[in-house]
Amino acid sequence: MEKIYASSLPSLKFRKNGDKRFKNGHPWVFSNELDNLPKYESGQMVSLFSNSGKLAAIGYYNSHSLIAFRELVRSDLIKDDFINERIKKALNYRNQLYPKEEAKRVIYGESDRLPGLIVDLYGNSVVIQTLTAGMEKLKDKVMDALEEIIKPEKIFFKNDTSSRVLENLEKEFSIVKGRDTFIEATFLGVKFNYDAEKAQKTGLFLDQRDNISLLSSFDLKGKKVLDLFSYFGAWGLRALTLGAASVTFVDSSRYALQIASETAQKSGFGNCFSVESNVFDYLASLISQGDKFDFVFSDPPAFAKSSKHIKEACRAYTRLNEKCLRVLNKGGVLIASSCSHHIPYEIFLNTLEEAASNSKKQVRLLFSGRQSLDHPILLNFPESSYLKTFFLKVED
């Protein structure tokens, strides 16, 4: 793309004292922090000025969104190769982290200074999400850069997320390169093969990689495992590679359970059971039957989609993890996660403490983890931190 100078762009201005968060490093500007909200085209690239008229940044603008401005650079120039350079830098970082892994997140939005962009690499396939109107306008440049840098055999746009609706964008799935929608990639030693169009989000939940890897610290040989909200079964399949005697996958998605079952079978694992069910209902049936497990993995979808749902979500996390603790054998391990950004670390921990109290069991906290290192948290941007995973052990 050509060089873009701040002086050539339409402008926005902070209201008086509206730039406090931005000065501290936050890359977003909300509509109530701006002095004016002009009716520019959604995704229009603009220059942002302080209330006194000093240039603050170049970014893109959407008057229809609460997040009105997203920063691209804090200078007066966007260089012609800035997308290529940022993708190269991000990919190099991931390759250093996971040099032997086929599956990795290459771009994690604002944390890689490419707001509204998600890029995952799965073997020879690339899955892209453009979540904002501004990034939608840049998607051809992004695609060209990925072609040049990665040279994948397949490229998909998996733009079917609800967040696009907030930006007045259509939900869609499209094949940019390749003849079919199937992805094959090895993740944590297990080879997955699935349909990108039918998968949730960008495919595999790569953000749990480092937490799943910690299972090797436990003795799983001969253990009975319950994988709740299992999706494609990454947690349970890892347990099987470490010698687990059996795994029960539980999910409401028939397709997800099909992939988990097929993956287990192709990997040579026996004693795998799939249950298509609401997890809360299934746990209730296990408790009534007295069925017990040595390890329980619980990685539900976000219970709090906004701050309005925090109290309701906390009650749900407490009920869920109380039930999980009740189906654990003495000495058993519960690995409980929350991917709700609106539920902070301390609040989620409080729900686990309440669950332990309600279950009448003594529970030790062994470890708490965040999202994997290819999902880096940007300081001064708390929105980039969302995943909390706690390893809990019931006393013998």
C-alpha positions as CSV (number, residue, x, y, z in Angstrom):
1,M,0.0,0.0,0.0
2,E,1.1,3.6,-0.5
3,K,2.4,5.8,2.3
4,I,-0.3,7.6,4.2
5,Y,0.4,10.9,5.8
6,A,-1.6,12.3,8.7
7,S,-2.0,15.6,6.9
8,S,-3.8,13.9,4.0
9,L,-6.6,12.3,6.2
10,P,-9.9,13.5,7.7
11,S,-9.5,14.4,11.3
12,L,-11.0,13.7,14.7
13,K,-10.3,15.6,18.0
14,F,-10.4,14.5,21.6
15,R,-12.8,16.4,23.9
16,K,-11.1,18.2,26.8
17,N,-9.4,15.6,29.1
18,G,-10.8,12.8,26.9
19,D,-7.3,11.5,26.1
20,K,-6.3,10.3,29.5
21,R,-6.6,6.5,28.8
22,F,-5.1,6.9,25.3
23,K,-2.0,8.7,26.8
24,N,-1.5,5.8,29.1
25,G,-1.3,3.4,26.1
26,H,-4.8,2.2,25.5
27,P,-5.2,1.7,21.7
28,W,-9.0,2.5,21.6
29,V,-10.9,5.7,21.8
30,F,-14.6,5.5,22.8
31,S,-17.2,7.8,21.2
32,N,-17.7,9.7,24.5
33,E,-14.0,10.7,24.5
34,L,-14.2,12.5,21.2
35,D,-15.2,16.2,20.7
36,N,-17.0,15.5,17.5
37,L,-18.4,12.4,15.8
38,P,-18.4,13.2,12.0
39,K,-20.3,11.0,9.7
40,Y,-17.3,9.6,7.9
41,E,-17.6,6.2,6.1
42,S,-17.3,3.3,8.5
43,G,-13.7,2.2,8.6
44,Q,-12.4,5.5,7.3
45,M,-8.7,6.1,8.1
46,V,-8.3,9.3,10.0
47,S,-5.9,11.5,12.0
48,L,-6.6,11.9,15.7
49,F,-5.7,15.2,17.5
50,S,-5.6,16.3,21.1
51,N,-8.1,18.9,22.2
52,S,-5.3,21.5,21.8
53,G,-4.6,20.4,18.2
54,K,-1.5,18.1,18.6
55,L,-1.4,15.0,16.5
56,A,-2.0,11.9,18.6
57,A,-2.3,9.0,16.1
58,I,-3.5,7.6,12.8
59,G,-6.1,4.9,12.9
60,Y,-9.5,4.0,11.6
61,Y,-12.9,5.3,12.6
62,N,-16.5,4.0,12.9
63,S,-19.2,6.4,14.1
64,H,-21.6,3.4,14.5
65,S,-19.5,1.8,17.1
66,L,-18.9,2.6,20.8
67,I,-15.2,2.0,20.0
68,A,-15.0,4.9,17.6
69,F,-11.3,4.9,16.9
70,R,-8.6,2.2,16.8
71,E,-5.0,3.1,16.7
72,L,-2.7,2.0,13.9
73,V,0.4,4.2,14.5
74,R,1.3,7.1,16.9
75,S,3.1,9.1,14.3
76,D,2.3,11.2,11.3
77,L,3.0,8.5,8.7
78,I,1.9,5.0,7.9
79,K,4.7,3.3,5.9
80,D,3.9,1.5,2.7
81,D,5.0,-1.9,4.2
82,F,3.6,-1.5,7.6
83,I,1.2,-4.5,7.3
84,N,3.9,-6.8,5.9
85,E,6.4,-5.7,8.6
86,R,3.9,-6.3,11.5
87,I,2.9,-9.7,10.2
88,K,6.6,-10.7,9.7
89,K,7.4,-9.6,13.2
90,A,4.4,-11.4,14.7
91,L,5.1,-14.6,12.8
92,N,8.8,-14.6,13.8
93,Y,7.7,-14.3,17.5
94,R,5.4,-17.3,17.2
95,N,8.0,-19.4,15.4
96,Q,10.5,-18.7,18.2
97,L,7.8,-19.7,20.8
98,Y,6.6,-22.9,19.0
99,P,9.2,-23.8,16.3
100,K,7.9,-27.3,15.9
101,E,4.1,-26.6,16.1
102,E,2.0,-26.6,13.0
103,A,-0.9,-24.8,14.7
104,K,-0.3,-21.3,16.1
105,R,-2.0,-17.9,16.3
106,V,0.0,-15.5,14.1
107,I,-1.9,-12.2,14.7
108,Y,-3.8,-11.4,17.8
109,G,-5.4,-8.0,17.1
110,E,-4.2,-5.0,19.1
111,S,-1.5,-7.1,20.8
112,D,0.2,-7.3,17.4
113,R,-0.7,-3.7,16.5
114,L,-3.2,-4.8,13.9
115,P,-6.6,-4.0,15.5
116,G,-9.5,-6.1,14.5
117,L,-7.4,-8.8,12.8
118,I,-7.1,-12.4,13.9
119,V,-4.9,-14.8,11.9
120,D,-4.3,-18.5,12.7
121,L,-2.0,-20.9,10.9
122,Y,-2.9,-24.6,10.7
123,G,-0.2,-26.5,8.8
124,N,-0.6,-25.2,5.2
125,S,-3.9,-23.4,5.9
126,V,-4.5,-19.8,7.1
127,V,-7.8,-18.7,8.7
128,I,-8.5,-15.0,8.9
129,Q,-11.0,-12.9,10.8
130,T,-11.5,-9.2,10.1
131,L,-13.7,-8.1,13.0
132,T,-13.9,-4.3,12.3
133,A,-14.9,-2.1,9.4
134,G,-11.4,-0.6,9.3
135,M,-9.7,-3.9,9.1
136,E,-12.3,-5.1,6.5
137,K,-11.0,-2.2,4.3
138,L,-7.5,-3.5,4.7
139,K,-8.2,-7.2,4.2
140,D,-6.9,-7.4,0.6
141,K,-3.5,-5.9,1.8
142,V,-3.5,-8.5,4.7
143,M,-4.2,-11.3,2.3
144,D,-1.5,-10.2,-0.1
145,A,1.0,-10.0,2.8
146,L,0.1,-13.5,4.1
147,E,0.5,-14.9,0.6
148,E,3.9,-13.4,0.3
149,I,5.2,-14.2,3.8
150,I,3.6,-17.6,4.5
151,K,2.6,-18.9,1.1
152,P,-0.2,-21.1,2.3
153,E,-2.1,-23.7,0.2
154,K,-5.4,-22.6,1.6
155,I,-6.8,-19.3,2.9
156,F,-10.2,-18.9,4.5
157,F,-12.1,-15.8,5.9
158,K,-14.0,-17.1,8.9
159,N,-16.0,-13.9,9.4
160,D,-19.1,-15.4,11.1
161,T,-18.7,-13.8,14.5
162,S,-21.3,-11.7,16.2
163,S,-18.8,-8.9,16.9
164,R,-18.9,-8.0,13.2
165,V,-22.6,-7.0,13.6
166,L,-21.5,-4.3,16.0
167,E,-19.5,-2.8,13.2
168,N,-22.3,-3.0,10.7
169,L,-20.6,-5.9,8.9
170,E,-22.2,-9.0,7.4
171,K,-21.4,-12.5,8.8
172,E,-19.7,-14.6,6.2
173,F,-17.4,-17.5,5.4
174,S,-15.4,-17.5,2.2
175,I,-12.6,-19.6,0.5
176,V,-9.9,-17.3,-0.8
177,K,-7.5,-20.0,-1.9
178,G,-7.9,-23.8,-2.1
179,R,-10.4,-26.2,-3.5
180,D,-12.1,-27.4,-0.3
181,T,-12.7,-26.3,3.3
182,F,-10.8,-29.0,5.1
183,I,-7.9,-28.3,7.4
184,E,-5.3,-30.8,8.6
185,A,-2.9,-29.8,11.4
186,T,-1.1,-31.3,14.3
187,F,-1.7,-29.7,17.7
188,L,0.1,-30.9,20.8
189,G,1.0,-34.2,19.1
190,V,-2.5,-35.0,17.9
191,K,-3.4,-34.7,14.2
192,F,-6.8,-33.0,13.6
193,N,-8.8,-33.0,10.4
194,Y,-11.9,-30.9,10.3
195,D,-14.1,-28.6,8.1
196,A,-13.1,-24.9,8.6
197,E,-16.6,-23.8,7.7
198,K,-18.3,-26.0,10.4
199,A,-15.6,-25.2,13.1
200,Q,-16.2,-22.7,15.8
201,K,-14.3,-19.4,15.6
202,T,-11.0,-19.9,13.7
203,G,-10.8,-23.7,14.3
204,L,-8.8,-25.0,17.3
205,F,-8.8,-23.2,20.7
206,L,-5.1,-22.5,20.6
207,D,-5.3,-20.2,23.6
208,Q,-5.2,-23.2,25.9
209,R,-2.0,-24.7,24.4
210,D,0.3,-23.9,27.3
211,N,-2.3,-25.0,29.9
212,I,-3.0,-28.3,28.1
213,S,0.8,-28.9,27.9
214,L,0.9,-28.8,31.8
215,L,-1.0,-32.1,31.9
216,S,2.4,-33.8,31.4
217,S,3.1,-32.7,35.0
218,F,0.5,-35.1,36.3
219,D,0.3,-38.9,36.4
220,L,-2.6,-39.7,34.0
221,K,-1.8,-43.4,33.5
222,G,-4.9,-45.5,34.1
223,K,-7.0,-42.5,35.0
224,K,-10.6,-41.9,34.2
225,V,-11.1,-38.5,32.5
226,L,-14.2,-36.3,31.9
227,D,-13.8,-33.6,29.2
228,L,-16.6,-31.1,29.5
229,F,-17.5,-28.5,26.7
230,S,-15.0,-30.7,24.9
231,Y,-15.3,-29.2,21.4
232,F,-12.8,-31.2,19.3
233,G,-11.4,-32.8,22.5
234,A,-7.9,-31.3,22.7
235,W,-7.8,-31.7,26.5
236,G,-9.1,-35.2,26.6
237,L,-6.9,-36.3,23.6
238,R,-3.8,-34.9,25.3
239,A,-4.8,-37.0,28.4
240,L,-4.9,-40.1,26.3
241,T,-1.5,-39.5,24.9
242,L,-0.3,-39.4,28.5
243,G,-1.8,-42.8,29.3
244,A,-5.4,-42.0,30.5
245,A,-7.5,-45.2,30.6
246,S,-10.6,-43.6,29.3
247,V,-12.1,-40.2,28.3
248,T,-15.7,-39.1,28.1
249,F,-16.2,-36.1,25.8
250,V,-19.3,-34.0,26.5
251,D,-20.5,-31.2,24.2
252,S,-23.8,-29.9,22.8
253,S,-22.3,-29.9,19.2
254,R,-22.7,-33.2,17.4
255,Y,-20.1,-32.1,14.8
256,A,-17.5,-31.3,17.5
257,L,-18.0,-34.7,19.1
258,Q,-17.7,-36.4,15.7
259,I,-14.3,-34.8,15.2
260,A,-13.2,-35.7,18.7
261,S,-14.2,-39.3,18.2
262,E,-12.7,-39.6,14.7
263,T,-9.4,-38.0,15.9
264,A,-9.2,-40.4,18.8
265,Q,-9.9,-43.4,16.5
266,K,-7.3,-42.3,13.9
267,S,-4.8,-41.7,16.7
268,G,-5.3,-45.3,17.9
269,F,-7.0,-44.4,21.2
270,G,-9.6,-46.7,22.7
271,N,-12.1,-46.2,25.5
272,C,-13.4,-42.9,24.2
273,F,-17.0,-42.0,24.8
274,S,-19.0,-39.2,23.3
275,V,-22.1,-37.6,25.0
276,E,-24.2,-35.0,23.2
277,S,-25.7,-33.1,26.1
278,N,-26.1,-30.0,28.1
279,V,-23.2,-30.1,30.5
280,F,-25.2,-29.0,33.5
281,D,-27.8,-31.7,32.9
282,Y,-25.1,-34.4,32.3
283,L,-23.3,-33.5,35.5
284,A,-26.6,-33.8,37.4
285,S,-27.1,-37.3,36.1
286,L,-23.5,-38.3,37.0
287,I,-24.1,-37.0,40.6
288,S,-27.3,-38.9,40.9
289,Q,-25.7,-42.1,39.6
290,G,-22.6,-41.7,41.8
291,D,-20.2,-41.9,38.8
292,K,-16.7,-40.5,39.6
293,F,-13.7,-39.4,37.6
294,D,-10.0,-38.8,38.4
295,F,-9.7,-35.7,36.1
296,V,-12.3,-33.2,35.0
297,F,-11.6,-30.6,32.4
298,S,-14.2,-27.7,32.2
299,D,-13.7,-25.1,29.5
300,P,-17.1,-23.5,28.8
301,P,-17.9,-20.7,26.4
302,A,-18.0,-17.2,27.8
303,F,-20.9,-17.0,30.3
304,A,-20.6,-13.2,30.5
305,K,-20.9,-11.5,27.1
306,S,-21.1,-8.1,28.7
307,S,-20.7,-6.4,32.1
308,K,-24.5,-6.7,32.5
309,H,-24.2,-10.5,32.8
310,I,-21.4,-10.7,35.5
311,K,-23.6,-11.7,38.4
312,E,-25.5,-14.3,36.4
313,A,-22.3,-15.6,35.0
314,C,-20.7,-15.9,38.4
315,R,-23.6,-18.0,39.7
316,A,-23.3,-20.2,36.6
317,Y,-19.5,-20.7,37.2
318,T,-20.1,-21.6,40.9
319,R,-22.9,-24.1,40.0
320,L,-20.8,-25.7,37.2
321,N,-17.6,-26.1,39.2
322,E,-19.4,-27.3,42.3
323,K,-20.9,-30.1,40.2
324,C,-17.5,-30.8,38.7
325,L,-16.0,-31.2,42.2
326,R,-18.8,-33.5,43.3
327,V,-18.0,-36.0,40.5
328,L,-14.2,-36.1,41.3
329,N,-12.6,-39.0,43.2
330,K,-10.5,-38.1,46.3
331,G,-7.2,-36.8,45.1
332,G,-8.8,-35.9,41.7
333,V,-8.0,-32.9,39.7
334,L,-10.4,-30.2,38.3
335,I,-9.0,-27.9,35.6
336,A,-11.6,-25.1,35.4
337,S,-11.5,-22.2,32.9
338,S,-13.3,-19.0,32.1
339,C,-12.8,-17.2,28.8
340,S,-15.1,-14.3,29.8
341,H,-13.1,-11.0,29.6
342,H,-15.8,-9.4,31.8
343,I,-15.0,-11.9,34.7
344,P,-11.7,-10.8,36.2
345,Y,-9.2,-13.3,37.6
346,E,-10.1,-12.5,41.3
347,I,-13.8,-12.8,40.7
348,F,-13.5,-16.2,38.9
349,L,-11.3,-17.4,41.7
350,N,-14.0,-16.4,44.2
351,T,-16.6,-18.5,42.3
352,L,-14.2,-21.5,42.6
353,E,-13.8,-20.9,46.3
354,E,-17.6,-20.8,46.7
355,A,-17.9,-24.0,44.6
356,A,-15.4,-25.7,46.9
357,S,-17.2,-24.6,50.0
358,N,-20.6,-25.8,48.6
359,S,-19.2,-29.2,47.6
360,K,-17.9,-29.7,51.2
361,K,-14.5,-30.7,49.9
362,Q,-11.0,-29.5,50.7
363,V,-9.5,-28.2,47.6
364,R,-6.0,-27.0,46.9
365,L,-5.0,-24.5,44.1
366,L,-2.1,-26.0,42.3
367,F,-1.6,-23.5,39.5
368,S,-3.4,-20.7,37.6
369,G,-2.7,-20.0,33.9
370,R,-3.6,-17.4,31.3
371,Q,-3.9,-17.7,27.6
372,S,-1.0,-19.2,25.7
373,L,2.0,-17.1,24.7
374,D,0.9,-16.6,21.1
375,H,-2.0,-14.6,22.5
376,P,0.1,-12.0,24.3
377,I,-1.5,-9.6,26.7
378,L,-0.9,-5.9,25.9
379,L,-0.2,-3.9,29.1
380,N,-2.6,-0.9,29.4
381,F,-5.1,-2.8,27.2
382,P,-6.9,-5.1,29.7
383,E,-9.3,-6.3,26.9
384,S,-6.4,-8.4,25.5
385,S,-6.6,-10.6,28.7
386,Y,-9.5,-12.9,29.0
387,L,-8.6,-16.6,29.7
388,K,-8.2,-17.9,33.3
389,T,-7.5,-21.5,33.9
390,F,-7.1,-23.0,37.4
391,F,-5.7,-26.4,38.3
392,L,-7.4,-27.6,41.5
393,K,-6.9,-30.8,43.5
394,V,-9.3,-32.4,45.8
395,E,-7.7,-33.6,49.0
396,D,-7.2,-37.3,49.5
